[in-house]
Amino acid sequence: MEMPHCAMMHGEADIEWCAGLKQLKNEHVHLSELKRALNEAAGQIHNGEVENITEALSQFRKDTEAFSARLKHHSEREENVLFTMMARYIGRDSGPIAVMEYEHDEAEKYIEIFLNSTKTIDEEQADVLASYIQQMYEMLTSHFFKEENVLFPMAENLLSPAEKKELEEKICATAI
């Protein structure tokens, strides 16, 4: 079996994305808007800029739950479809896919800590709780950048036309 060449980091202008990767990238745009709004709310809580902290935390929790559901759906499709396809070429136990899966888990951990800690609202812990969402924001911002600038270009170079068609069918059919 011939070994595929390693993909180099590309600027987006150099790449014609297949439909499945375009869909995942578009989901990053939507998820980034949502995580940016969460980060702004976390900053307002952290800086004491909200009048009613209990109400603010309650709304923040609802918004975080909605974001979490979308992120989980996106991440599961990346892991179960794209990463599985790429693992045939580059493995899964170390390297880019292992890092991406670890970062998915870390983002979810920050969200879970926040959600578990806000089942009952504790105004005294608001600052600490908001920091979990800020950490998730920073980590996912870096994560999306790595996927779009390293992993997706690598996938575009590695996957065969038939695999790209399969990726499109599986990713686009279940888009968020």
Steps between C-alpha positions, in 0.01 A plus 500: 500500500635839405531743790322833452712811514470724803286809459668830564325787670306690234330833479130459435534662157716206386237236572180403324315334788286194439135535607541310828793714614318817389208398719722438803675833446165680470395341826815644658381846393162449667651340812755782521221759507330312782819449702592866452163600651560261792847644553360853504237399756771331708705819484205707617447266794872490575521882493188546715315673217163329556228639725331175597764228524248221568301587187818544295639161609168332427492638144871427458433139599218467243717650227788269594272194487384597149859555387610172654237302309613650168868452583447135598318428175777667300781327690338156479472530122861613472620211715274229357530597135793728412747383762416135437563546128827684561616241754531249216791710375656664806385296799296613796703429812744788459540797273238747378192285551595411857552870574166598347314232697674605820398861440139395434506324838658800675242745362221270609661467845495878552135512393404206724670654803312825439165327444538268800602793719205715396223250569441721800606860455771615739568869453823472700643260241389696191851622416654152525214345303530757222872423475422144383317639198783744434747209505276304264486802268880535486552130445237470226628809321842336472340164418294635208808677364701176505224303334451758225870560435653158560249216525252600230772573240657167591164328448452675167836360385463151650144399424410344167212638292283208618588574865418869447162402359439274802607784731255735328214250531563435869581857608254702293208268571527570872612865498433721800 
